[in-house]
Amino acid sequence: MVDAVLDIASEISTKSPLAIWGTKESINYTRDHSVADSLNFIATWQAGMYQPKDMASVFEAQSKREDPEFDDLPPARKGLAFKSSRFFCL
């Protein structure tokens, strides 16, 4: 089982950090909201957080049969960001 978990973790680590963070936020949101609210939240998230640079990295890496490289998420700046139980906003 540990090997399977490590395989999944390895696969996740090849994905865009922003996409992974967004997926986690969406999953957490859907726990406590209706299907309609959740679909609206996800659509809004995708519209605002779509990163053409990440997509270009994926397509280029796939054409070369390599793993894509992504920029790290920027650190939150104190005083300009807040963290609630559901969202992290800049």
Secondary structure, 3 states (H helix, E strand, C coil): CHHHHHHHHHHHCCCCHHHHHHHHHHHHHHHCCCHHHHHHHHHHHHHHHCCHHHHHHHHHHHHHCCCCCCCCCCCCCCCCCEECCCCEEC
